[in-house]
Amino acid sequence: MISYAITDPKTLSFETLDSDLKRIAQKADMLVYRDKENPRYAHFAAKFIGSAKQFPLEKILLHSDVELASKLGADGVHLTSRQFEEIGRAKKLGLFVVISCHSIDEAKKAEKLGADMITFSPIFPSPNKGRPLGLAALKELKGIISLPIIALGGILTQVQIDACREAGASGFASIRFFQ
């Protein structure tokens, strides 16, 4: 079961970067640097990539910026659900591509366009993320696409992780689980 940590300014501080990454890497296989509000994202992304490479993570990704991920030597990029047109460009640059999907149609589109993996969300109630799709939708999607599906949204406990696995998820992603 893939364990995918999504950072935000509440879970990752650059004042305690190495200790935060060490804490996260003890539970995570994959890690993405995400900070939607930082005007100096590129500067901090470079620090993040350099430090994260010291830890035994399978994949280190940047959020939504294909060019920056390639330039800084990230393993890949996590695209938003408004960036389907970026999948092909990211693949041409040799990046591993994860894209956020919120419906079965989006998941099918991601597979057709060549994404390597999707997040499917929200599975459980999550702040400001709308009505949860639920485990039944996750199970249904597993029968439709062959891409690895990473359950996302409101995942805080091992019980929820186990339920996602039983529904067919290849892994789970979370912000709060890794705090």
Secondary structure, DSSP 8 states (H G I E B T S, - for coil): -EEEEE--TTT--TTSHHHHHHHHHTT-SEEEE--TT-TTHHHHHHHHHHHHTTS--SEEEEES-HHHHHHHT-SEEEE-TT-GGGHHHHHHTT-EEEEEE-SHHHHHHHHHHT-SEEEE--SS--TTS-S--HHHHHHHHHTT--S-EEEESS--SHHHHHHHHHTT-SEEEESGGG-
